[in-house]
Amino acid sequence: MSTTGQIIRCKAAVAWEAGKPLVMEEVEVAPPQKHEVRIKILFTSLCHTDVYFWEAKGQTPLFPRIFGHEAGGIVESVGEGVTDLQPGDHVLPVFTGECGDCRHCHSEESNMCDLLRINTERGGMIHDGESRFSINGKPIHHFVGTSTFSEYTVVHSGQVAKINPDAPLDKVCIVSCGLSTGLGATLNVAKPKKGQSVAVFGLGAVGLAAAEGARIAGASRIIGIDLNPKRFDEAKKFGVTEFVNPKDHDKPVQQVIAEMTDGGVDRSLECTGNVQAMIQAFECVHDGWGVAVLVGVPSKDDAFKSHPMNFLNERTLKGTFFGNYKPKTDIPGIVEMYMNKELELEKFITHTVPFSEINKAFDYMLKGESIRCIITMGA
């Protein structure tokens, strides 16, 4: 392309301060360096993680910054040493990566790449620690190596999944974070058998994706647990068959679920990050074979407490990161599941806004009105 090797000037939504509306700015995007790719972003979506770090609650604030990490686009140019991607490829940038060389990448059991594992505090690129974004020579920080709230972005090639060019980017862009996290937690980690019962704690985007995984696996009962009863109707579209609001009961919710299911569910998934919900998700699975999977990210000072007999009675507790999917190896396969009509994505998308109105996406999420809001870059 004619822009190869050149600085590109384009629009980006810049967060100048914590919790303040993003500002549309013209930014300079430098060419990709060694092992990097410059991508033209066509569609991006807002994830709760963007909102969490934009609010800057509980972590070191890093501003000005370009957020965004769920997106789809087309490779504009590649840097030195990139051999598996080329201009014109349709891709999904991912907040975590797969270098292909470390022990984790060589392991069939892990997706936690030593080099490219998520780092929320890094504001520059791994190659040289520098930002590829600037405004009038002043650097703007990256976010989790993706920064998709920009018409062009630079990403390490190990964080870029090449996908089927026929896949609609305005739908499959949501595969690059929350959807895969929930779906993989069920299909790759909990692994319910056909006819088993599954409990899902938290019916946000990740929890609904976990329920979708249970539906695909053929679970006979999918019990949704949430404090917001407004979420229950929506959740039926994702295969949820029964609902429990802990506020409606005067006994622990794990006891409620055990009574509903003759001793406990076969599998449970915790998708809130609340440590009490984590304990409940573990203690509500059946002894002998029950498996609980922790998906939500806890607060740094949380401690998980449960009696050791719960383990000795053959309950299993597992954790997962990004649904145990390796970004480059496995994400293209999830896109194929959608293309083969095995996975429904449209029902996750509740809103669409043009890039110029990106702050509306934040409003929808903060009000709890959206599952996923697609932001159309060209609009």
Contacts in CASP RR format, 6 or more apart in sequence:
PFRMAT RR
TARGET T0000
AUTHOR 0000-0000-0000
METHOD contacts of the structure
MODEL  1
MSTTGQIIRCKAAVAWEAGKPLVMEEVEVAPPQKHEVRIKILFTSLCHTD
VYFWEAKGQTPLFPRIFGHEAGGIVESVGEGVTDLQPGDHVLPVFTGECG
DCRHCHSEESNMCDLLRINTERGGMIHDGESRFSINGKPIHHFVGTSTFS
EYTVVHSGQVAKINPDAPLDKVCIVSCGLSTGLGATLNVAKPKKGQSVAV
FGLGAVGLAAAEGARIAGASRIIGIDLNPKRFDEAKKFGVTEFVNPKDHD
KPVQQVIAEMTDGGVDRSLECTGNVQAMIQAFECVHDGWGVAVLVGVPSK
DDAFKSHPMNFLNERTLKGTFFGNYKPKTDIPGIVEMYMNKELELEKFIT
HTVPFSEINKAFDYMLKGESIRCIITMGA
1 76 0 8 1.000
1 77 0 8 1.000
1 87 0 8 1.000
3 76 0 8 1.000
3 77 0 8 1.000
4 31 0 8 1.000
4 76 0 8 1.000
4 77 0 8 1.000
4 87 0 8 1.000
5 31 0 8 1.000
5 77 0 8 1.000
6 31 0 8 1.000
7 28 0 8 1.000
7 29 0 8 1.000
7 30 0 8 1.000
7 31 0 8 1.000
8 28 0 8 1.000
8 29 0 8 1.000
8 38 0 8 1.000
8 76 0 8 1.000
8 152 0 8 1.000
9 26 0 8 1.000
9 27 0 8 1.000
9 28 0 8 1.000
9 29 0 8 1.000
10 26 0 8 1.000
10 27 0 8 1.000
10 29 0 8 1.000
10 150 0 8 1.000
10 151 0 8 1.000
10 152 0 8 1.000
11 24 0 8 1.000
11 25 0 8 1.000
11 26 0 8 1.000
11 27 0 8 1.000
11 150 0 8 1.000
11 151 0 8 1.000
11 355 0 8 1.000
12 24 0 8 1.000
12 25 0 8 1.000
12 26 0 8 1.000
12 27 0 8 1.000
12 66 0 8 1.000
12 133 0 8 1.000
12 140 0 8 1.000
12 147 0 8 1.000
12 149 0 8 1.000
12 150 0 8 1.000
12 151 0 8 1.000
13 22 0 8 1.000
13 23 0 8 1.000
13 24 0 8 1.000
13 25 0 8 1.000
13 66 0 8 1.000
13 67 0 8 1.000
13 149 0 8 1.000
13 150 0 8 1.000
13 355 0 8 1.000
13 358 0 8 1.000
14 22 0 8 1.000
14 23 0 8 1.000
14 24 0 8 1.000
14 25 0 8 1.000
14 27 0 8 1.000
14 64 0 8 1.000
14 65 0 8 1.000
14 66 0 8 1.000
14 135 0 8 1.000
14 140 0 8 1.000
15 22 0 8 1.000
15 54 0 8 1.000
15 63 0 8 1.000
15 64 0 8 1.000
15 65 0 8 1.000
15 66 0 8 1.000
15 67 0 8 1.000
16 23 0 8 1.000
16 63 0 8 1.000
16 64 0 8 1.000
17 63 0 8 1.000
18 54 0 8 1.000
18 55 0 8 1.000
18 56 0 8 1.000
18 61 0 8 1.000
18 63 0 8 1.000
19 54 0 8 1.000
19 55 0 8 1.000
19 56 0 8 1.000
21 359 0 8 1.000
21 362 0 8 1.000
22 67 0 8 1.000
22 149 0 8 1.000
22 358 0 8 1.000
22 359 0 8 1.000
22 362 0 8 1.000
24 355 0 8 1.000
24 356 0 8 1.000
25 135 0 8 1.000
26 135 0 8 1.000
27 66 0 8 1.000
27 133 0 8 1.000
27 134 0 8 1.000
27 135 0 8 1.000
27 140 0 8 1.000
27 150 0 8 1.000
28 133 0 8 1.000
28 134 0 8 1.000
28 135 0 8 1.000
28 137 0 8 1.000
29 38 0 8 1.000
29 132 0 8 1.000
29 133 0 8 1.000
29 150 0 8 1.000
29 152 0 8 1.000
29 153 0 8 1.000
29 154 0 8 1.000
30 132 0 8 1.000
30 133 0 8 1.000
30 134 0 8 1.000
30 154 0 8 1.000
31 38 0 8 1.000
31 77 0 8 1.000
31 79 0 8 1.000
31 154 0 8 1.000
32 38 0 8 1.000
32 77 0 8 1.000
32 78 0 8 1.000
32 79 0 8 1.000
32 82 0 8 1.000
32 132 0 8 1.000
32 154 0 8 1.000
33 79 0 8 1.000
33 80 0 8 1.000
33 125 0 8 1.000
33 127 0 8 1.000
33 128 0 8 1.000
33 132 0 8 1.000
33 154 0 8 1.000
34 79 0 8 1.000
34 80 0 8 1.000
34 81 0 8 1.000
34 127 0 8 1.000
35 79 0 8 1.000
35 80 0 8 1.000
35 81 0 8 1.000
35 82 0 8 1.000
35 127 0 8 1.000
35 156 0 8 1.000
35 157 0 8 1.000
35 158 0 8 1.000
36 78 0 8 1.000
36 79 0 8 1.000
36 82 0 8 1.000
36 125 0 8 1.000
36 127 0 8 1.000
36 132 0 8 1.000
36 154 0 8 1.000
36 155 0 8 1.000
36 156 0 8 1.000
36 157 0 8 1.000
37 75 0 8 1.000
37 77 0 8 1.000
37 78 0 8 1.000
37 79 0 8 1.000
37 82 0 8 1.000
37 85 0 8 1.000
37 91 0 8 1.000
37 154 0 8 1.000
37 155 0 8 1.000
37 156 0 8 1.000
37 157 0 8 1.000
37 160 0 8 1.000
38 75 0 8 1.000
38 76 0 8 1.000
38 77 0 8 1.000
38 78 0 8 1.000
38 132 0 8 1.000
38 152 0 8 1.000
38 153 0 8 1.000
38 154 0 8 1.000
39 72 0 8 1.000
39 73 0 8 1.000
39 74 0 8 1.000
39 75 0 8 1.000
39 76 0 8 1.000
39 91 0 8 1.000
39 93 0 8 1.000
39 152 0 8 1.000
39 153 0 8 1.000
39 154 0 8 1.000
39 155 0 8 1.000
39 160 0 8 1.000
40 73 0 8 1.000
40 74 0 8 1.000
40 75 0 8 1.000
40 76 0 8 1.000
40 151 0 8 1.000
40 152 0 8 1.000
41 71 0 8 1.000
41 72 0 8 1.000
41 73 0 8 1.000
41 148 0 8 1.000
41 150 0 8 1.000
41 151 0 8 1.000
41 152 0 8 1.000
41 153 0 8 1.000
41 377 0 8 1.000
42 72 0 8 1.000
42 73 0 8 1.000
42 74 0 8 1.000
42 169 0 8 1.000
42 170 0 8 1.000
42 376 0 8 1.000
42 377 0 8 1.000
42 378 0 8 1.000
43 71 0 8 1.000
43 72 0 8 1.000
43 73 0 8 1.000
43 169 0 8 1.000
43 170 0 8 1.000
43 173 0 8 1.000
43 374 0 8 1.000
43 375 0 8 1.000
43 376 0 8 1.000
43 377 0 8 1.000
44 68 0 8 1.000
44 70 0 8 1.000
44 71 0 8 1.000
44 72 0 8 1.000
44 148 0 8 1.000
44 149 0 8 1.000
44 173 0 8 1.000
44 374 0 8 1.000
44 375 0 8 1.000
44 377 0 8 1.000
45 70 0 8 1.000
45 71 0 8 1.000
45 173 0 8 1.000
45 174 0 8 1.000
45 349 0 8 1.000
45 361 0 8 1.000
45 372 0 8 1.000
45 373 0 8 1.000
45 374 0 8 1.000
45 375 0 8 1.000
46 68 0 8 1.000
46 70 0 8 1.000
46 358 0 8 1.000
46 361 0 8 1.000
46 362 0 8 1.000
46 365 0 8 1.000
46 370 0 8 1.000
46 372 0 8 1.000
46 373 0 8 1.000
46 375 0 8 1.000
47 68 0 8 1.000
47 69 0 8 1.000
47 70 0 8 1.000
47 177 0 8 1.000
47 178 0 8 1.000
47 205 0 8 1.000
48 205 0 8 1.000
48 365 0 8 1.000
49 69 0 8 1.000
49 95 0 8 1.000
49 144 0 8 1.000
49 177 0 8 1.000
50 67 0 8 1.000
50 68 0 8 1.000
50 69 0 8 1.000
50 143 0 8 1.000
51 362 0 8 1.000
51 365 0 8 1.000
51 366 0 8 1.000
53 59 0 8 1.000
53 65 0 8 1.000
53 67 0 8 1.000
53 120 0 8 1.000
53 143 0 8 1.000
54 67 0 8 1.000
54 362 0 8 1.000
56 63 0 8 1.000
58 300 0 8 1.000
59 120 0 8 1.000
59 121 0 8 1.000
60 121 0 8 1.000
62 121 0 8 1.000
62 123 0 8 1.000
62 141 0 8 1.000
63 141 0 8 1.000
64 135 0 8 1.000
64 140 0 8 1.000
64 141 0 8 1.000
65 123 0 8 1.000
65 140 0 8 1.000
65 141 0 8 1.000
65 142 0 8 1.000
65 143 0 8 1.000
65 147 0 8 1.000
66 133 0 8 1.000
66 140 0 8 1.000
66 141 0 8 1.000
66 142 0 8 1.000
66 143 0 8 1.000
66 147 0 8 1.000
66 149 0 8 1.000
66 150 0 8 1.000
66 153 0 8 1.000
67 143 0 8 1.000
67 147 0 8 1.000
67 149 0 8 1.000
68 143 0 8 1.000
68 144 0 8 1.000
68 146 0 8 1.000
68 147 0 8 1.000
68 148 0 8 1.000
68 149 0 8 1.000
69 93 0 8 1.000
69 94 0 8 1.000
69 95 0 8 1.000
69 143 0 8 1.000
69 144 0 8 1.000
69 145 0 8 1.000
69 146 0 8 1.000
69 147 0 8 1.000
69 148 0 8 1.000
69 176 0 8 1.000
69 177 0 8 1.000
70 148 0 8 1.000
70 173 0 8 1.000
70 174 0 8 1.000
70 176 0 8 1.000
70 177 0 8 1.000
70 178 0 8 1.000
70 372 0 8 1.000
71 92 0 8 1.000
71 93 0 8 1.000
71 146 0 8 1.000
71 148 0 8 1.000
71 173 0 8 1.000
71 176 0 8 1.000
72 90 0 8 1.000
72 91 0 8 1.000
72 92 0 8 1.000
72 93 0 8 1.000
72 148 0 8 1.000
72 169 0 8 1.000
72 172 0 8 1.000
72 173 0 8 1.000
72 176 0 8 1.000
73 90 0 8 1.000
73 91 0 8 1.000
73 92 0 8 1.000
73 93 0 8 1.000
73 169 0 8 1.000
73 173 0 8 1.000
74 88 0 8 1.000
74 89 0 8 1.000
74 90 0 8 1.000
74 91 0 8 1.000
75 85 0 8 1.000
75 86 0 8 1.000
75 87 0 8 1.000
75 88 0 8 1.000
75 89 0 8 1.000
75 91 0 8 1.000
75 160 0 8 1.000
76 87 0 8 1.000
76 88 0 8 1.000
76 152 0 8 1.000
77 87 0 8 1.000
78 85 0 8 1.000
78 86 0 8 1.000
78 87 0 8 1.000
78 157 0 8 1.000
79 157 0 8 1.000
82 157 0 8 1.000
84 157 0 8 1.000
84 162 0 8 1.000
84 328 0 8 1.000
85 91 0 8 1.000
85 157 0 8 1.000
85 160 0 8 1.000
85 162 0 8 1.000
89 162 0 8 1.000
89 165 0 8 1.000
90 162 0 8 1.000
90 163 0 8 1.000
90 164 0 8 1.000
90 165 0 8 1.000
90 167 0 8 1.000
90 169 0 8 1.000
91 160 0 8 1.000
91 161 0 8 1.000
91 162 0 8 1.000
91 163 0 8 1.000
92 160 0 8 1.000
92 161 0 8 1.000
92 163 0 8 1.000
92 172 0 8 1.000
92 173 0 8 1.000
92 175 0 8 1.000
92 176 0 8 1.000
92 331 0 8 1.000
92 335 0 8 1.000
93 145 0 8 1.000
93 146 0 8 1.000
93 148 0 8 1.000
93 153 0 8 1.000
93 155 0 8 1.000
93 159 0 8 1.000
93 160 0 8 1.000
93 161 0 8 1.000
93 176 0 8 1.000
94 146 0 8 1.000
94 159 0 8 1.000
94 160 0 8 1.000
94 161 0 8 1.000
94 176 0 8 1.000
94 177 0 8 1.000
94 322 0 8 1.000
94 327 0 8 1.000
94 331 0 8 1.000
95 118 0 8 1.000
95 144 0 8 1.000
95 145 0 8 1.000
95 146 0 8 1.000
95 159 0 8 1.000
95 176 0 8 1.000
95 177 0 8 1.000
96 111 0 8 1.000
96 112 0 8 1.000
96 113 0 8 1.000
96 116 0 8 1.000
96 117 0 8 1.000
96 118 0 8 1.000
96 144 0 8 1.000
96 159 0 8 1.000
96 321 0 8 1.000
96 322 0 8 1.000
96 327 0 8 1.000
97 113 0 8 1.000
97 115 0 8 1.000
97 116 0 8 1.000
97 117 0 8 1.000
97 156 0 8 1.000
97 158 0 8 1.000
97 159 0 8 1.000
97 327 0 8 1.000
97 328 0 8 1.000
98 105 0 8 1.000
98 111 0 8 1.000
98 113 0 8 1.000
98 116 0 8 1.000
98 158 0 8 1.000
98 159 0 8 1.000
98 326 0 8 1.000
98 327 0 8 1.000
98 328 0 8 1.000
98 329 0 8 1.000
99 105 0 8 1.000
99 113 0 8 1.000
99 114 0 8 1.000
99 115 0 8 1.000
99 116 0 8 1.000
99 158 0 8 1.000
100 106 0 8 1.000
100 113 0 8 1.000
100 158 0 8 1.000
101 115 0 8 1.000
102 113 0 8 1.000
102 114 0 8 1.000
102 115 0 8 1.000
103 110 0 8 1.000
103 114 0 8 1.000
104 110 0 8 1.000
104 111 0 8 1.000
104 112 0 8 1.000
104 113 0 8 1.000
104 114 0 8 1.000
104 117 0 8 1.000
105 113 0 8 1.000
105 114 0 8 1.000
105 326 0 8 1.000
110 324 0 8 1.000
111 321 0 8 1.000
111 322 0 8 1.000
111 323 0 8 1.000
111 324 0 8 1.000
111 325 0 8 1.000
111 326 0 8 1.000
111 327 0 8 1.000
111 330 0 8 1.000
112 321 0 8 1.000
115 126 0 8 1.000
116 126 0 8 1.000
116 156 0 8 1.000
116 158 0 8 1.000
116 159 0 8 1.000
118 144 0 8 1.000
119 144 0 8 1.000
119 145 0 8 1.000
120 143 0 8 1.000
120 144 0 8 1.000
122 129 0 8 1.000
122 142 0 8 1.000
122 145 0 8 1.000
123 129 0 8 1.000
123 131 0 8 1.000
123 141 0 8 1.000
123 142 0 8 1.000
123 143 0 8 1.000
123 145 0 8 1.000
124 130 0 8 1.000
124 131 0 8 1.000
124 132 0 8 1.000
124 141 0 8 1.000
124 142 0 8 1.000
124 145 0 8 1.000
125 131 0 8 1.000
125 132 0 8 1.000
125 142 0 8 1.000
125 145 0 8 1.000
125 154 0 8 1.000
125 156 0 8 1.000
126 156 0 8 1.000
127 156 0 8 1.000
130 139 0 8 1.000
131 139 0 8 1.000
131 140 0 8 1.000
131 141 0 8 1.000
131 142 0 8 1.000
132 142 0 8 1.000
132 153 0 8 1.000
132 154 0 8 1.000
133 139 0 8 1.000
133 140 0 8 1.000
133 141 0 8 1.000
133 142 0 8 1.000
133 147 0 8 1.000
133 150 0 8 1.000
134 140 0 8 1.000
145 155 0 8 1.000
145 156 0 8 1.000
145 159 0 8 1.000
146 153 0 8 1.000
146 155 0 8 1.000
146 159 0 8 1.000
147 153 0 8 1.000
149 358 0 8 1.000
149 375 0 8 1.000
151 355 0 8 1.000
151 377 0 8 1.000
151 378 0 8 1.000
158 327 0 8 1.000
158 328 0 8 1.000
159 327 0 8 1.000
160 328 0 8 1.000
161 176 0 8 1.000
161 327 0 8 1.000
161 328 0 8 1.000
161 331 0 8 1.000
161 332 0 8 1.000
162 328 0 8 1.000
162 332 0 8 1.000
163 172 0 8 1.000
163 331 0 8 1.000
163 332 0 8 1.000
163 335 0 8 1.000
164 332 0 8 1.000
164 335 0 8 1.000
164 336 0 8 1.000
164 339 0 8 1.000
166 339 0 8 1.000
167 335 0 8 1.000
167 338 0 8 1.000
167 339 0 8 1.000
170 352 0 8 1.000
170 374 0 8 1.000
170 376 0 8 1.000
171 338 0 8 1.000
171 345 0 8 1.000
171 346 0 8 1.000
171 349 0 8 1.000
172 335 0 8 1.000
172 338 0 8 1.000
172 345 0 8 1.000
173 374 0 8 1.000
174 345 0 8 1.000
174 348 0 8 1.000
174 349 0 8 1.000
174 372 0 8 1.000
174 374 0 8 1.000
175 331 0 8 1.000
175 334 0 8 1.000
175 335 0 8 1.000
175 338 0 8 1.000
175 345 0 8 1.000
176 331 0 8 1.000
177 322 0 8 1.000
178 205 0 8 1.000
178 206 0 8 1.000
178 209 0 8 1.000
179 205 0 8 1.000
179 209 0 8 1.000
179 334 0 8 1.000
179 345 0 8 1.000
179 348 0 8 1.000
180 209 0 8 1.000
180 322 0 8 1.000
180 323 0 8 1.000
180 325 0 8 1.000
180 331 0 8 1.000
180 334 0 8 1.000
181 206 0 8 1.000
181 209 0 8 1.000
181 295 0 8 1.000
181 320 0 8 1.000
181 322 0 8 1.000
181 323 0 8 1.000
182 206 0 8 1.000
182 207 0 8 1.000
182 209 0 8 1.000
182 210 0 8 1.000
182 213 0 8 1.000
182 269 0 8 1.000
182 271 0 8 1.000
182 295 0 8 1.000
182 323 0 8 1.000
183 209 0 8 1.000
183 210 0 8 1.000
183 212 0 8 1.000
183 213 0 8 1.000
183 216 0 8 1.000
183 323 0 8 1.000
183 334 0 8 1.000
183 343 0 8 1.000
184 209 0 8 1.000
184 210 0 8 1.000
184 213 0 8 1.000
184 320 0 8 1.000
184 323 0 8 1.000
184 324 0 8 1.000
184 325 0 8 1.000
185 206 0 8 1.000
185 210 0 8 1.000
185 269 0 8 1.000
185 271 0 8 1.000
185 293 0 8 1.000
185 295 0 8 1.000
185 320 0 8 1.000
185 323 0 8 1.000
185 324 0 8 1.000
186 192 0 8 1.000
186 198 0 8 1.000
186 210 0 8 1.000
186 211 0 8 1.000
186 212 0 8 1.000
186 213 0 8 1.000
186 214 0 8 1.000
186 217 0 8 1.000
186 267 0 8 1.000
186 269 0 8 1.000
186 293 0 8 1.000
187 213 0 8 1.000
187 216 0 8 1.000
187 217 0 8 1.000
188 320 0 8 1.000
188 323 0 8 1.000
188 324 0 8 1.000
188 325 0 8 1.000
189 293 0 8 1.000
189 318 0 8 1.000
189 319 0 8 1.000
189 320 0 8 1.000
189 323 0 8 1.000
189 324 0 8 1.000
190 198 0 8 1.000
190 267 0 8 1.000
190 268 0 8 1.000
190 269 0 8 1.000
190 291 0 8 1.000
190 293 0 8 1.000
190 318 0 8 1.000
191 217 0 8 1.000
191 267 0 8 1.000
191 291 0 8 1.000
192 198 0 8 1.000
192 214 0 8 1.000
192 217 0 8 1.000
192 218 0 8 1.000
192 219 0 8 1.000
192 266 0 8 1.000
192 267 0 8 1.000
193 217 0 8 1.000
193 266 0 8 1.000
194 217 0 8 1.000
194 218 0 8 1.000
194 219 0 8 1.000
195 218 0 8 1.000
195 219 0 8 1.000
195 220 0 8 1.000
196 219 0 8 1.000
196 220 0 8 1.000
196 265 0 8 1.000
196 266 0 8 1.000
196 267 0 8 1.000
197 219 0 8 1.000
197 220 0 8 1.000
197 221 0 8 1.000
197 222 0 8 1.000
197 223 0 8 1.000
197 261 0 8 1.000
197 264 0 8 1.000
197 265 0 8 1.000
197 266 0 8 1.000
197 267 0 8 1.000
198 211 0 8 1.000
198 214 0 8 1.000
198 217 0 8 1.000
198 219 0 8 1.000
198 221 0 8 1.000
198 222 0 8 1.000
198 223 0 8 1.000
198 265 0 8 1.000
198 266 0 8 1.000
198 267 0 8 1.000
198 268 0 8 1.000
198 269 0 8 1.000
199 222 0 8 1.000
199 223 0 8 1.000
199 224 0 8 1.000
199 225 0 8 1.000
199 257 0 8 1.000
199 265 0 8 1.000
199 267 0 8 1.000
199 268 0 8 1.000
199 269 0 8 1.000
199 281 0 8 1.000
199 284 0 8 1.000
199 285 0 8 1.000
200 207 0 8 1.000
200 210 0 8 1.000
200 211 0 8 1.000
200 214 0 8 1.000
200 222 0 8 1.000
200 223 0 8 1.000
200 224 0 8 1.000
200 225 0 8 1.000
200 240 0 8 1.000
200 268 0 8 1.000
200 269 0 8 1.000
200 271 0 8 1.000
201 207 0 8 1.000
201 224 0 8 1.000
201 225 0 8 1.000
201 226 0 8 1.000
201 268 0 8 1.000
201 269 0 8 1.000
201 270 0 8 1.000
201 271 0 8 1.000
201 272 0 8 1.000
201 277 0 8 1.000
201 280 0 8 1.000
201 281 0 8 1.000
202 224 0 8 1.000
202 225 0 8 1.000
202 226 0 8 1.000
202 231 0 8 1.000
202 270 0 8 1.000
202 271 0 8 1.000
202 272 0 8 1.000
202 277 0 8 1.000
203 211 0 8 1.000
203 224 0 8 1.000
203 225 0 8 1.000
203 226 0 8 1.000
203 228 0 8 1.000
203 231 0 8 1.000
203 232 0 8 1.000
203 234 0 8 1.000
203 235 0 8 1.000
203 240 0 8 1.000
203 271 0 8 1.000
204 226 0 8 1.000
204 231 0 8 1.000
204 271 0 8 1.000
204 371 0 8 1.000
205 348 0 8 1.000
205 371 0 8 1.000
205 372 0 8 1.000
206 271 0 8 1.000
206 295 0 8 1.000
206 296 0 8 1.000
207 269 0 8 1.000
207 271 0 8 1.000
207 295 0 8 1.000
208 234 0 8 1.000
208 235 0 8 1.000
208 238 0 8 1.000
208 348 0 8 1.000
208 371 0 8 1.000
209 238 0 8 1.000
209 348 0 8 1.000
210 269 0 8 1.000
210 271 0 8 1.000
210 295 0 8 1.000
211 222 0 8 1.000
211 224 0 8 1.000
211 235 0 8 1.000
211 238 0 8 1.000
211 239 0 8 1.000
211 240 0 8 1.000
212 238 0 8 1.000
212 239 0 8 1.000
212 343 0 8 1.000
212 344 0 8 1.000
214 222 0 8 1.000
214 239 0 8 1.000
214 267 0 8 1.000
215 222 0 8 1.000
215 238 0 8 1.000
215 239 0 8 1.000
216 342 0 8 1.000
216 343 0 8 1.000
219 267 0 8 1.000
221 241 0 8 1.000
221 242 0 8 1.000
221 261 0 8 1.000
221 265 0 8 1.000
222 239 0 8 1.000
222 240 0 8 1.000
222 241 0 8 1.000
222 242 0 8 1.000
223 240 0 8 1.000
223 241 0 8 1.000
223 242 0 8 1.000
223 243 0 8 1.000
223 244 0 8 1.000
223 257 0 8 1.000
223 260 0 8 1.000
223 261 0 8 1.000
223 265 0 8 1.000
224 232 0 8 1.000
224 235 0 8 1.000
224 240 0 8 1.000
224 242 0 8 1.000
224 243 0 8 1.000
224 244 0 8 1.000
225 243 0 8 1.000
225 244 0 8 1.000
225 245 0 8 1.000
225 246 0 8 1.000
225 253 0 8 1.000
225 257 0 8 1.000
225 277 0 8 1.000
225 280 0 8 1.000
226 232 0 8 1.000
226 235 0 8 1.000
226 243 0 8 1.000
226 245 0 8 1.000
227 245 0 8 1.000
227 246 0 8 1.000
227 247 0 8 1.000
229 243 0 8 1.000
229 245 0 8 1.000
232 240 0 8 1.000
232 243 0 8 1.000
234 371 0 8 1.000
235 243 0 8 1.000
237 347 0 8 1.000
238 347 0 8 1.000
242 260 0 8 1.000
244 253 0 8 1.000
244 256 0 8 1.000
244 257 0 8 1.000
244 260 0 8 1.000
246 253 0 8 1.000
246 256 0 8 1.000
246 280 0 8 1.000
249 256 0 8 1.000
252 280 0 8 1.000
252 283 0 8 1.000
253 280 0 8 1.000
253 284 0 8 1.000
254 279 0 8 1.000
254 280 0 8 1.000
254 283 0 8 1.000
254 284 0 8 1.000
257 264 0 8 1.000
257 265 0 8 1.000
257 284 0 8 1.000
258 264 0 8 1.000
258 284 0 8 1.000
261 286 0 8 1.000
263 286 0 8 1.000
263 287 0 8 1.000
264 284 0 8 1.000
264 285 0 8 1.000
264 286 0 8 1.000
264 290 0 8 1.000
265 284 0 8 1.000
265 285 0 8 1.000
265 286 0 8 1.000
265 290 0 8 1.000
266 285 0 8 1.000
266 286 0 8 1.000
266 289 0 8 1.000
266 290 0 8 1.000
266 291 0 8 1.000
267 285 0 8 1.000
267 290 0 8 1.000
267 291 0 8 1.000
267 292 0 8 1.000
267 293 0 8 1.000
268 281 0 8 1.000
268 282 0 8 1.000
268 284 0 8 1.000
268 285 0 8 1.000
268 290 0 8 1.000
268 291 0 8 1.000
268 292 0 8 1.000
268 293 0 8 1.000
269 281 0 8 1.000
269 292 0 8 1.000
269 293 0 8 1.000
269 295 0 8 1.000
270 277 0 8 1.000
270 278 0 8 1.000
270 280 0 8 1.000
270 281 0 8 1.000
270 282 0 8 1.000
270 292 0 8 1.000
270 293 0 8 1.000
270 294 0 8 1.000
270 295 0 8 1.000
270 296 0 8 1.000
271 295 0 8 1.000
271 296 0 8 1.000
272 296 0 8 1.000
273 294 0 8 1.000
273 295 0 8 1.000
273 296 0 8 1.000
273 297 0 8 1.000
273 298 0 8 1.000
274 298 0 8 1.000
275 298 0 8 1.000
275 299 0 8 1.000
275 302 0 8 1.000
275 303 0 8 1.000
275 304 0 8 1.000
278 294 0 8 1.000
278 296 0 8 1.000
278 298 0 8 1.000
278 304 0 8 1.000
279 304 0 8 1.000
279 305 0 8 1.000
279 306 0 8 1.000
281 292 0 8 1.000
281 293 0 8 1.000
281 294 0 8 1.000
282 292 0 8 1.000
282 306 0 8 1.000
282 310 0 8 1.000
282 315 0 8 1.000
282 317 0 8 1.000
283 306 0 8 1.000
283 310 0 8 1.000
283 315 0 8 1.000
284 292 0 8 1.000
285 291 0 8 1.000
285 292 0 8 1.000
285 315 0 8 1.000
285 316 0 8 1.000
286 315 0 8 1.000
287 313 0 8 1.000
287 314 0 8 1.000
287 315 0 8 1.000
288 313 0 8 1.000
288 314 0 8 1.000
288 315 0 8 1.000
289 314 0 8 1.000
290 314 0 8 1.000
290 315 0 8 1.000
290 316 0 8 1.000
291 315 0 8 1.000
291 316 0 8 1.000
291 317 0 8 1.000
291 318 0 8 1.000
292 315 0 8 1.000
292 316 0 8 1.000
292 317 0 8 1.000
292 318 0 8 1.000
293 318 0 8 1.000
293 319 0 8 1.000
293 320 0 8 1.000
294 317 0 8 1.000
294 318 0 8 1.000
294 319 0 8 1.000
294 320 0 8 1.000
295 319 0 8 1.000
295 320 0 8 1.000
295 323 0 8 1.000
298 304 0 8 1.000
311 317 0 8 1.000
325 331 0 8 1.000
325 334 0 8 1.000
334 343 0 8 1.000
337 343 0 8 1.000
338 344 0 8 1.000
338 345 0 8 1.000
348 371 0 8 1.000
348 372 0 8 1.000
349 371 0 8 1.000
349 372 0 8 1.000
349 373 0 8 1.000
349 374 0 8 1.000
350 364 0 8 1.000
350 369 0 8 1.000
350 370 0 8 1.000
350 371 0 8 1.000
350 372 0 8 1.000
350 373 0 8 1.000
351 360 0 8 1.000
351 361 0 8 1.000
351 364 0 8 1.000
351 369 0 8 1.000
351 370 0 8 1.000
351 372 0 8 1.000
351 373 0 8 1.000
351 374 0 8 1.000
352 373 0 8 1.000
352 374 0 8 1.000
352 375 0 8 1.000
352 376 0 8 1.000
353 360 0 8 1.000
353 361 0 8 1.000
353 373 0 8 1.000
353 374 0 8 1.000
353 375 0 8 1.000
353 376 0 8 1.000
354 375 0 8 1.000
354 376 0 8 1.000
354 378 0 8 1.000
354 379 0 8 1.000
355 375 0 8 1.000
355 376 0 8 1.000
355 377 0 8 1.000
355 378 0 8 1.000
355 379 0 8 1.000
356 379 0 8 1.000
358 375 0 8 1.000
360 373 0 8 1.000
361 370 0 8 1.000
361 373 0 8 1.000
361 375 0 8 1.000
364 370 0 8 1.000
364 373 0 8 1.000
365 373 0 8 1.000
END
